[in-house]
Amino acid sequence: FIGQVGLVGPLPRSTKTGFMSELLQNWLNNEVGLSTNVANFEKDFASGYLFGEILHKFRQQDDFDQFINKSSHEAKLSNFKRLEPTLKV
């Protein structure tokens, strides 16, 4: 990273991870235009719904209308079963 004296070395791992998370979060919230803003990746993507929405926006998930936007066990199972064929390709 660049310090007061110039190029000091590579970014520490935690800084890279934080930067990439922030970059991805900004892209999802400001450019992709999901139905909800992403604030916590683990929580927001846990049901599989947002994965399906992203894939649908990029024309990779044809059955997105059948995804369930809930956090129940049944919704998660259904959503991830629908994602499986797309992610295997």
Secondary structure, 3 states (H helix, E strand, C coil): CEECCEECCCCCHHHHHHHHHHHHHHHHHHHHCCCCCCCCHHHHCCCCHHHHHHHHHCCCCCCHHHCCCCCCHHHHHHHHHHHHHHHHC
